[in-house]
Amino acid sequence: MVTASELMRGTLEVVKRNEGAGKLVRGYEVLTKLLDNLVRFQILPFDEEAEKIYRAMSPQTKRLGTKDCQLAATALALNFTVITRNTRDFQRTPNVKFADWTSNG
């Protein structure tokens, strides 16, 4: 849910920028493409358990970034592994399992 939220927020900014540039149709084409692609994936919830884990994170951990911490909390709540290229931040997030999708190992 966190990543979907970030994608939606960014895409709505694209719509807004295109509207200001007189290219509203192009902006909505980008939004439609995102929505069409999102339905192909299982969207995991940011639920009560994830929020509880997120709120218990230390301020030092949260300085790594709100969205990354919410993503980590969701993974912890579901006992999932975060697949990311951003391993540095997840190394500093306690108890989170992660894997780098760009590595060969």
The first five atom37 places (N, CA, C, CB, O) and aatype in JSON, in Angstrom:
{
  "aatype": [12, 19, 16, 0, 15, 6, 10, 12, 1, 7, 16, 10, 6, 19, 19, 11, 1, 2, 6, 7, 0, 7, 11, 10, 19, 1, 7, 18, 6, 19, 10, 16, 11, 10, 10, 3, 2, 10, 19, 1, 13, 5, 9, 10, 14, 13, 3, 6, 6, 0, 6, 11, 9, 18, 1, 0, 12, 15, 14, 5, 16, 11, 1, 10, 7, 16, 11, 3, 4, 5, 10, 0, 0, 16, 0, 10, 0, 10, 2, 13, 16, 19, 9, 16, 1, 2, 16, 1, 3, 13, 5, 1, 16, 14, 2, 19, 11, 13, 0, 3, 17, 16, 15, 2, 7],
  "atom_mask": [
    [1, 1, 1, 1, 1],
    [1, 1, 1, 1, 1],
    [1, 1, 1, 1, 1],
    [1, 1, 1, 1, 1],
    [1, 1, 1, 1, 1],
    [1, 1, 1, 1, 1],
    [1, 1, 1, 1, 1],
    [1, 1, 1, 1, 1],
    [1, 1, 1, 1, 1],
    [1, 1, 1, 0, 1],
    [1, 1, 1, 1, 1],
    [1, 1, 1, 1, 1],
    [1, 1, 1, 1, 1],
    [1, 1, 1, 1, 1],
    [1, 1, 1, 1, 1],
    [1, 1, 1, 1, 1],
    [1, 1, 1, 1, 1],
    [1, 1, 1, 1, 1],
    [1, 1, 1, 1, 1],
    [1, 1, 1, 0, 1],
    [1, 1, 1, 1, 1],
    [1, 1, 1, 0, 1],
    [1, 1, 1, 1, 1],
    [1, 1, 1, 1, 1],
    [1, 1, 1, 1, 1],
    [1, 1, 1, 1, 1],
    [1, 1, 1, 0, 1],
    [1, 1, 1, 1, 1],
    [1, 1, 1, 1, 1],
    [1, 1, 1, 1, 1],
    [1, 1, 1, 1, 1],
    [1, 1, 1, 1, 1],
    [1, 1, 1, 1, 1],
    [1, 1, 1, 1, 1],
    [1, 1, 1, 1, 1],
    [1, 1, 1, 1, 1],
    [1, 1, 1, 1, 1],
    [1, 1, 1, 1, 1],
    [1, 1, 1, 1, 1],
    [1, 1, 1, 1, 1],
    [1, 1, 1, 1, 1],
    [1, 1, 1, 1, 1],
    [1, 1, 1, 1, 1],
    [1, 1, 1, 1, 1],
    [1, 1, 1, 1, 1],
    [1, 1, 1, 1, 1],
    [1, 1, 1, 1, 1],
    [1, 1, 1, 1, 1],
    [1, 1, 1, 1, 1],
    [1, 1, 1, 1, 1],
    [1, 1, 1, 1, 1],
    [1, 1, 1, 1, 1],
    [1, 1, 1, 1, 1],
    [1, 1, 1, 1, 1],
    [1, 1, 1, 1, 1],
    [1, 1, 1, 1, 1],
    [1, 1, 1, 1, 1],
    [1, 1, 1, 1, 1],
    [1, 1, 1, 1, 1],
    [1, 1, 1, 1, 1],
    [1, 1, 1, 1, 1],
    [1, 1, 1, 1, 1],
    [1, 1, 1, 1, 1],
    [1, 1, 1, 1, 1],
    [1, 1, 1, 0, 1],
    [1, 1, 1, 1, 1],
    [1, 1, 1, 1, 1],
    [1, 1, 1, 1, 1],
    [1, 1, 1, 1, 1],
    [1, 1, 1, 1, 1],
    [1, 1, 1, 1, 1],
    [1, 1, 1, 1, 1],
    [1, 1, 1, 1, 1],
    [1, 1, 1, 1, 1],
    [1, 1, 1, 1, 1],
    [1, 1, 1, 1, 1],
    [1, 1, 1, 1, 1],
    [1, 1, 1, 1, 1],
    [1, 1, 1, 1, 1],
    [1, 1, 1, 1, 1],
    [1, 1, 1, 1, 1],
    [1, 1, 1, 1, 1],
    [1, 1, 1, 1, 1],
    [1, 1, 1, 1, 1],
    [1, 1, 1, 1, 1],
    [1, 1, 1, 1, 1],
    [1, 1, 1, 1, 1],
    [1, 1, 1, 1, 1],
    [1, 1, 1, 1, 1],
    [1, 1, 1, 1, 1],
    [1, 1, 1, 1, 1],
    [1, 1, 1, 1, 1],
    [1, 1, 1, 1, 1],
    [1, 1, 1, 1, 1],
    [1, 1, 1, 1, 1],
    [1, 1, 1, 1, 1],
    [1, 1, 1, 1, 1],
    [1, 1, 1, 1, 1],
    [1, 1, 1, 1, 1],
    [1, 1, 1, 1, 1],
    [1, 1, 1, 1, 1],
    [1, 1, 1, 1, 1],
    [1, 1, 1, 1, 1],
    [1, 1, 1, 1, 1],
    [1, 1, 1, 0, 1]
  ],
  "atom_positions": [
    [[0.83, -1.19, 0.0], [0.0, 0.0, 0.0], [0.87, 1.26, 0.0], [-0.94, 0.0, 1.21], [0.55, 2.24, -0.67]],
    [[1.98, 1.22, 0.75], [2.85, 2.4, 0.84], [3.42, 2.76, -0.52], [4.0, 2.16, 1.84], [3.39, 3.92, -0.93]],
    [[3.93, 1.76, -1.23], [4.49, 2.02, -2.55], [3.41, 2.47, -3.53], [5.2, 0.77, -3.08], [3.65, 3.37, -4.33]],
    [[2.24, 1.85, -3.47], [1.13, 2.27, -4.33], [0.78, 3.72, -4.05], [-0.11, 1.36, -4.13], [0.5, 4.49, -4.98]],
    [[0.78, 4.1, -2.79], [0.5, 5.49, -2.41], [1.52, 6.44, -3.0], [0.47, 5.63, -0.88], [1.17, 7.5, -3.52]],
    [[2.8, 6.07, -2.92], [3.86, 6.91, -3.48], [3.69, 7.04, -4.99], [5.24, 6.33, -3.14], [3.84, 8.12, -5.55]],
    [[3.39, 5.93, -5.66], [3.19, 5.96, -7.1], [2.01, 6.85, -7.47], [2.96, 4.55, -7.64], [2.08, 7.63, -8.43]],
    [[0.92, 6.74, -6.72], [-0.26, 7.57, -6.99], [0.06, 9.05, -6.79], [-1.43, 7.15, -6.07], [-0.3, 9.89, -7.61]],
    [[0.73, 9.36, -5.69], [1.07, 10.76, -5.4], [1.93, 11.35, -6.52], [1.82, 10.87, -4.05], [1.67, 12.46, -6.99]],
    [[2.94, 10.59, -6.96], [3.81, 11.06, -8.04], [3.07, 11.22, -9.35], [0.0, 0.0, 0.0], [3.28, 12.18, -10.08]],
    [[2.19, 10.27, -9.64], [1.43, 10.33, -10.89], [0.45, 11.49, -10.88], [0.69, 9.02, -11.12], [0.26, 12.15, -11.91]],
    [[-0.18, 11.76, -9.74], [-1.08, 12.91, -9.66], [-0.32, 14.22, -9.86], [-1.81, 12.92, -8.32], [-0.87, 15.18, -10.38]],
    [[0.95, 14.25, -9.44], [1.78, 15.43, -9.71], [2.03, 15.58, -11.2], [3.12, 15.33, -8.96], [2.06, 16.7, -11.72]],
    [[2.22, 14.46, -11.89], [2.4, 14.49, -13.35], [1.13, 15.04, -14.01], [2.72, 13.07, -13.9], [1.22, 15.85, -14.94]],
    [[-0.03, 14.61, -13.55], [-1.3, 15.12, -14.09], [-1.35, 16.63, -13.88], [-2.52, 14.42, -13.4], [-1.7, 17.38, -14.8]],
    [[-1.02, 17.07, -12.69], [-1.07, 18.5, -12.36], [-0.11, 19.3, -13.24], [-0.73, 18.72, -10.87], [-0.47, 20.36, -13.76]],
    [[1.12, 18.8, -13.4], [2.11, 19.51, -14.24], [1.65, 19.57, -15.69], [3.48, 18.82, -14.16], [1.78, 20.6, -16.35]],
    [[1.11, 18.46, -16.18], [0.64, 18.44, -17.57], [-0.56, 19.37, -17.76], [0.26, 17.02, -17.98], [-0.7, 19.98, -18.82]],
    [[-1.41, 19.46, -16.75], [-2.55, 20.37, -16.83], [-2.05, 21.81, -16.97], [-3.46, 20.23, -15.57], [-2.57, 22.57, -17.78]],
    [[-1.05, 22.16, -16.18], [-0.5, 23.5, -16.25], [0.2, 23.79, -17.57], [0.0, 0.0, 0.0], [0.3, 24.94, -17.99]],
    [[0.68, 22.74, -18.23], [1.37, 22.9, -19.51], [0.41, 22.74, -20.7], [2.49, 21.89, -19.63], [0.85, 22.72, -21.85]],
    [[-0.9, 22.64, -20.41], [-1.87, 22.5, -21.48], [-1.87, 21.11, -22.11], [0.0, 0.0, 0.0], [-2.29, 20.95, -23.25]],
    [[-1.4, 20.11, -21.36], [-1.31, 18.74, -21.88], [-2.07, 17.79, -20.95], [0.17, 18.29, -22.02], [-1.55, 16.73, -20.58]],
    [[-3.27, 18.16, -20.57], [-4.05, 17.4, -19.61], [-4.3, 15.96, -20.06], [-5.37, 18.09, -19.36], [-4.26, 15.04, -19.25]],
    [[-4.54, 15.76, -21.35], [-4.78, 14.42, -21.87], [-3.57, 13.53, -21.59], [-5.08, 14.45, -23.39], [-3.72, 12.38, -21.18]],
    [[-2.38, 14.05, -21.8], [-1.15, 13.28, -21.55], [-1.05, 12.92, -20.07], [0.11, 14.1, -21.99], [-0.67, 11.79, -19.74]],
    [[-1.39, 13.83, -19.19], [-1.36, 13.55, -17.76], [-2.28, 12.41, -17.39], [0.0, 0.0, 0.0], [-1.92, 11.53, -16.61]],
    [[-3.47, 12.43, -17.94], [-4.43, 11.36, -17.64], [-4.04, 10.04, -18.3], [-5.83, 11.77, -18.09], [-4.39, 8.97, -17.8]],
    [[-3.33, 10.1, -19.41], [-2.82, 8.86, -20.01], [-1.83, 8.19, -19.05], [-2.13, 9.16, -21.37], [-1.84, 6.97, -18.9]],
    [[-0.98, 8.98, -18.42], [-0.02, 8.45, -17.45], [-0.76, 7.84, -16.26], [0.96, 9.56, -16.97], [-0.4, 6.76, -15.8]],
    [[-1.78, 8.52, -15.76], [-2.57, 8.01, -14.64], [-3.27, 6.7, -15.01], [-3.61, 9.06, -14.2], [-3.27, 5.75, -14.24]],
    [[-3.87, 6.66, -16.19], [-4.55, 5.45, -16.65], [-3.57, 4.28, -16.75], [-5.23, 5.69, -18.01], [-3.89, 3.16, -16.36]],
    [[-2.38, 4.54, -17.27], [-1.37, 3.49, -17.4], [-0.98, 2.96, -16.02], [-0.11, 4.04, -18.14], [-0.85, 1.74, -15.84]],
    [[-0.8, 3.85, -15.06], [-0.46, 3.41, -13.7], [-1.56, 2.51, -13.14], [-0.23, 4.61, -12.78], [-1.27, 1.44, -12.61]],
    [[-2.81, 2.96, -13.23], [-3.92, 2.17, -12.7], [-4.03, 0.81, -13.38], [-5.24, 2.94, -12.86], [-4.27, -0.2, -12.73]],
    [[-3.83, 0.79, -14.69], [-3.86, -0.48, -15.43], [-2.76, -1.42, -14.94], [-3.7, -0.23, -16.93], [-2.98, -2.63, -14.84]],
    [[-1.59, -0.87, -14.63], [-0.48, -1.7, -14.17], [-0.63, -2.14, -12.72], [0.82, -0.95, -14.33], [-0.26, -3.26, -12.38]],
    [[-1.18, -1.29, -11.87], [-1.32, -1.65, -10.46], [-2.23, -2.84, -10.23], [-1.84, -0.47, -9.69], [-2.02, -3.62, -9.3]],
    [[-3.24, -3.0, -11.06], [-4.17, -4.11, -10.86], [-3.52, -5.46, -11.11], [-5.37, -3.94, -11.78], [-4.09, -6.49, -10.75]],
    [[-2.36, -5.47, -11.71], [-1.65, -6.73, -11.95], [-0.96, -7.26, -10.69], [-0.62, -6.54, -13.04], [-0.52, -8.41, -10.66]],
    [[-0.87, -6.44, -9.66], [-0.13, -6.81, -8.47], [-1.04, -6.98, -7.27], [0.93, -5.76, -8.17], [-2.11, -6.37, -7.19]],
    [[-0.6, -7.81, -6.34], [-1.29, -7.91, -5.06], [-0.84, -6.71, -4.22], [-0.97, -9.29, -4.33], [0.36, -6.54, -3.98]],
    [[-1.77, -5.91, -3.78], [-1.46, -4.75, -2.95], [-1.59, -5.18, -1.49], [-2.4, -3.54, -3.27], [-2.67, -5.56, -1.04]],
    [[-0.48, -5.12, -0.77], [-0.48, -5.52, 0.64], [-0.96, -4.36, 1.51], [0.93, -5.98, 1.08], [-0.64, -3.21, 1.23]],
    [[-1.7, -4.66, 2.53], [-2.26, -3.59, 3.36], [-1.23, -3.0, 4.33], [-3.45, -4.11, 4.15], [-0.35, -3.7, 4.82]],
    [[-1.36, -1.73, 4.59], [-0.71, -1.11, 5.74], [-1.8, -1.12, 6.8], [-0.14, 0.38, 5.43], [-2.62, -0.21, 6.87]],
    [[-1.78, -2.17, 7.62], [-2.89, -2.4, 8.54], [-2.53, -2.01, 9.98], [-3.3, -3.87, 8.49], [-1.49, -1.4, 10.23]],
    [[-3.39, -2.37, 10.91], [-3.19, -2.01, 12.33], [-1.86, -2.55, 12.86], [-4.35, -2.55, 13.2], [-1.14, -1.86, 13.58]],
    [[-1.53, -3.79, 12.51], [-0.27, -4.38, 12.99], [0.93, -3.64, 12.42], [-0.2, -5.87, 12.61], [1.9, -3.38, 13.14]],
    [[0.89, -3.31, 11.14], [1.98, -2.56, 10.52], [2.12, -1.18, 11.17], [1.75, -2.41, 9.0], [3.23, -0.71, 11.42]],
    [[0.99, -0.54, 11.44], [1.05, 0.78, 12.08], [1.64, 0.68, 13.48], [-0.36, 1.41, 12.14], [2.41, 1.54, 13.89]],
    [[1.28, -0.36, 14.22], [1.81, -0.57, 15.56], [3.34, -0.74, 15.51], [1.15, -1.81, 16.22], [4.06, -0.16, 16.33]],
    [[3.81, -1.52, 14.56], [5.26, -1.72, 14.4], [5.93, -0.42, 14.0], [5.54, -2.82, 13.35], [6.99, -0.07, 14.52]],
    [[5.32, 0.3, 13.07], [5.87, 1.59, 12.61], [5.98, 2.58, 13.77], [5.0, 2.18, 11.48], [7.01, 3.22, 13.95]],
    [[4.93, 2.7, 14.56], [4.93, 3.65, 15.67], [5.95, 3.28, 16.74], [3.54, 3.73, 16.3], [6.43, 4.16, 17.46]],
    [[6.29, 2.0, 16.85], [7.28, 1.55, 17.85], [8.72, 1.76, 17.38], [7.05, 0.08, 18.18], [9.65, 1.59, 18.17]],
    [[8.91, 2.11, 16.12], [10.27, 2.33, 15.62], [10.87, 3.56, 16.28], [10.27, 2.5, 14.08], [10.18, 4.54, 16.57]],
    [[12.16, 3.49, 16.51], [12.85, 4.6, 17.17], [12.9, 5.82, 16.24], [14.28, 4.18, 17.58], [12.83, 5.68, 15.02]],
    [[13.03, 7.0, 16.83], [13.19, 8.19, 16.0], [14.41, 8.09, 15.08], [13.32, 9.44, 16.89], [14.39, 8.6, 13.96]],
    [[15.46, 7.43, 15.55], [16.67, 7.26, 14.74], [16.35, 6.43, 13.5], [17.8, 6.58, 15.57], [16.8, 6.76, 12.4]],
    [[15.58, 5.37, 13.66], [15.18, 4.55, 12.52], [14.28, 5.34, 11.58], [14.46, 3.28, 12.99], [14.45, 5.28, 10.36]],
    [[13.34, 6.08, 12.13], [12.41, 6.84, 11.29], [13.1, 7.93, 10.48], [11.32, 7.46, 12.15], [12.56, 8.38, 9.47]],
    [[14.27, 8.36, 10.9], [15.02, 9.36, 10.13], [15.45, 8.81, 8.78], [16.24, 9.84, 10.93], [15.81, 9.57, 7.88]],
    [[15.42, 7.5, 8.63], [15.77, 6.89, 7.35], [14.73, 7.22, 6.29], [15.9, 5.37, 7.49], [15.02, 7.18, 5.09]],
    [[13.52, 7.54, 6.73], [12.46, 7.91, 5.79], [11.15, 7.28, 6.18], [0.0, 0.0, 0.0], [11.07, 6.08, 6.45]],
    [[10.12, 8.09, 6.2], [8.79, 7.63, 6.6], [8.31, 6.47, 5.74], [7.8, 8.77, 6.52], [7.86, 5.45, 6.27]],
    [[8.39, 6.62, 4.44], [7.85, 5.59, 3.54], [8.63, 4.29, 3.66], [7.86, 6.08, 2.08], [8.04, 3.21, 3.69]],
    [[9.96, 4.37, 3.73], [10.75, 3.15, 3.9], [10.42, 2.47, 5.22], [12.25, 3.46, 3.83], [10.35, 1.24, 5.28]],
    [[10.22, 3.23, 6.26], [9.87, 2.64, 7.55], [8.48, 2.02, 7.51], [9.93, 3.7, 8.65], [8.26, 0.96, 8.11]],
    [[7.54, 2.65, 6.83], [6.21, 2.06, 6.7], [6.26, 0.78, 5.87], [5.23, 3.08, 6.06], [5.57, -0.19, 6.17]],
    [[7.08, 0.78, 4.83], [7.27, -0.42, 4.02], [7.89, -1.53, 4.87], [8.17, -0.11, 2.8], [7.45, -2.68, 4.8]],
    [[8.9, -1.19, 5.67], [9.53, -2.17, 6.56], [8.52, -2.7, 7.58], [10.74, -1.55, 7.28], [8.5, -3.9, 7.87]],
    [[7.7, -1.83, 8.13], [6.7, -2.25, 9.11], [5.69, -3.21, 8.49], [5.97, -1.01, 9.69], [5.28, -4.18, 9.13]],
    [[5.3, -2.95, 7.25], [4.38, -3.85, 6.56], [5.03, -5.22, 6.37], [3.97, -3.26, 5.19], [4.39, -6.25, 6.61]],
    [[6.29, -5.24, 5.96], [7.01, -6.5, 5.78], [7.13, -7.25, 7.1], [8.4, -6.25, 5.18], [6.94, -8.47, 7.14]],
    [[7.44, -6.54, 8.17], [7.54, -7.18, 9.48], [6.2, -7.76, 9.92], [8.04, -6.19, 10.52], [6.14, -8.87, 10.44]],
    [[5.13, -7.01, 9.72], [3.8, -7.46, 10.13], [3.39, -8.73, 9.39], [2.77, -6.36, 9.88], [2.68, -9.58, 9.95]],
    [[3.82, -8.86, 8.16], [3.43, -10.01, 7.34], [4.51, -11.09, 7.28], [3.1, -9.55, 5.94], [4.33, -12.13, 6.64]],
    [[5.66, -10.83, 7.95], [6.81, -11.73, 7.9], [7.29, -11.93, 6.46], [6.46, -13.09, 8.53], [7.59, -13.05, 6.04]],
    [[7.36, -10.83, 5.72], [7.81, -10.84, 4.33], [9.22, -10.27, 4.25], [6.84, -10.05, 3.43], [9.72, -9.67, 5.2]],
    [[9.83, -10.46, 3.1], [11.14, -9.89, 2.79], [10.94, -8.69, 1.88], [12.08, -10.94, 2.14], [10.19, -8.77, 0.9]],
    [[11.6, -7.59, 2.18], [11.57, -6.41, 1.31], [12.56, -6.65, 0.18], [11.92, -5.09, 2.12], [13.73, -6.95, 0.42]],
    [[12.1, -6.51, -1.05], [12.96, -6.61, -2.22], [13.24, -5.18, -2.66], [12.31, -7.48, -3.38], [12.32, -4.44, -3.02]],
    [[14.51, -4.8, -2.62], [14.87, -3.4, -2.84], [16.27, -3.29, -3.41], [14.76, -2.61, -1.53], [17.06, -4.23, -3.34]],
    [[16.56, -2.15, -3.98], [17.93, -1.81, -4.36], [18.54, -0.96, -3.25], [17.96, -1.06, -5.72], [19.76, -0.79, -3.2]],
    [[17.7, -0.42, -2.37], [18.09, 0.5, -1.3], [18.45, -0.3, -0.03], [16.95, 1.5, -1.0], [17.81, -0.15, 1.01]],
    [[19.47, -1.12, -0.13], [19.81, -1.98, 1.01], [20.38, -1.21, 2.19], [20.79, -3.03, 0.57], [20.23, -1.64, 3.33]],
    [[21.02, -0.09, 1.94], [21.66, 0.66, 3.03], [20.65, 1.06, 4.1], [22.34, 1.91, 2.47], [20.91, 0.86, 5.29]],
    [[19.51, 1.61, 3.71], [18.52, 2.01, 4.71], [17.92, 0.81, 5.43], [17.41, 2.82, 4.07], [17.69, 0.86, 6.64]],
    [[17.68, -0.27, 4.69], [17.06, -1.43, 5.33], [18.02, -2.18, 6.24], [16.51, -2.36, 4.27], [17.59, -2.9, 7.13]],
    [[19.33, -2.03, 6.02], [20.31, -2.6, 6.93], [20.22, -1.94, 8.3], [21.73, -2.44, 6.37], [20.54, -2.56, 9.32]],
    [[19.78, -0.71, 8.32], [19.69, 0.04, 9.59], [18.3, -0.02, 10.2], [20.08, 1.49, 9.37], [18.02, 0.69, 11.17]],
    [[17.43, -0.85, 9.64], [16.08, -1.01, 10.17], [16.01, -2.35, 10.88], [14.99, -0.91, 9.03], [16.06, -3.4, 10.22]],
    [[15.9, -2.36, 12.2], [15.98, -3.6, 12.97], [14.97, -4.66, 12.54], [15.79, -3.31, 14.42], [13.8, -4.37, 12.31]],
    [[15.46, -5.88, 12.44], [14.65, -7.09, 12.22], [14.05, -7.24, 10.83], [13.56, -7.13, 13.2], [13.35, -8.22, 10.59]],
    [[14.3, -6.33, 9.93], [13.7, -6.41, 8.6], [14.56, -7.31, 7.7], [13.55, -4.99, 7.98], [15.77, -7.12, 7.58]],
    [[13.9, -8.28, 7.08], [14.58, -9.11, 6.09], [14.48, -8.38, 4.75], [13.94, -10.56, 6.0], [13.42, -7.86, 4.4]],
    [[15.58, -8.35, 4.01], [15.58, -7.68, 2.73], [16.53, -8.38, 1.77], [15.96, -6.2, 2.89], [17.44, -9.09, 2.19]],
    [[16.31, -8.16, 0.5], [17.18, -8.67, -0.54], [17.31, -7.63, -1.64], [16.64, -10.01, -1.11], [16.36, -6.9, -1.93]],
    [[18.49, -7.56, -2.24], [18.77, -6.61, -3.32], [18.4, -7.27, -4.64], [20.27, -6.15, -3.31], [19.02, -8.26, -5.02]],
    [[17.41, -6.73, -5.32], [16.97, -7.32, -6.58], [17.97, -7.11, -7.71], [15.63, -6.73, -6.98], [17.83, -7.71, -8.77]],
    [[18.99, -6.25, -7.5], [19.97, -6.0, -8.55], [21.2, -6.88, -8.41], [20.38, -4.55, -8.53], [22.05, -6.9, -9.3]],
    [[21.32, -7.63, -7.29], [22.49, -8.46, -7.11], [22.27, -9.85, -7.7], [22.84, -8.57, -5.62], [21.14, -10.3, -7.87]],
    [[23.33, -10.5, -8.01], [23.26, -11.84, -8.59], [23.24, -12.93, -7.53], [24.42, -12.06, -9.53], [23.06, -14.11, -7.86]],
    [[23.43, -12.57, -6.29], [23.53, -13.59, -5.24], [22.31, -13.65, -4.49], [0.0, 0.0, 0.0], [22.2, -14.45, -3.56]]
  ]
}
